[in-house]
Amino acid sequence: MDSIIIHPRDKKEFNFFVELAQRLGLEINTTSDVIDAQLLADMETNKKTGYVAKEKVLSTIQNILNEQKTDYKNED
């Protein structure tokens, strides 16, 4: 399958291409659609990982902010 990337100059031109694709019966995905789909896939993958306590996350962030080197190994 091939793809075409179109960079419209304005919203009116964007809407024109969307309507044209729909009338031709073509599948159209905007960059927002692709990003949302990837985010959902990543979230589904992350649901299967272990639980990390809020305190551990905040501690790690604080260490990074303080430029302290910590061991980032997954303990699970």
SULCOR-V50042 format. One record per pair of residues at least 4 apart in sequence whose ideal C-beta (glycine too) atoms are under 6 Angstrom apart, sorted by sequence separation. I is the first residue (numbers start at 1). J is the second residue. D is the distance in Angstrom with one decimal. If there is no record, write none. Layout:
i->[I	I]
j->[J	J]
d->[D	D]
This chain:
i->[9	29	52	8	21	29	52	63	8	21	63	6	50]
j->[13	33	56	13	26	34	57	68	14	28	70	17	76]
d->[5.2	4.3	5.5	3.8	4.4	5.6	5.9	4.5	4.1	4.3	4.8	5.5	4.5]
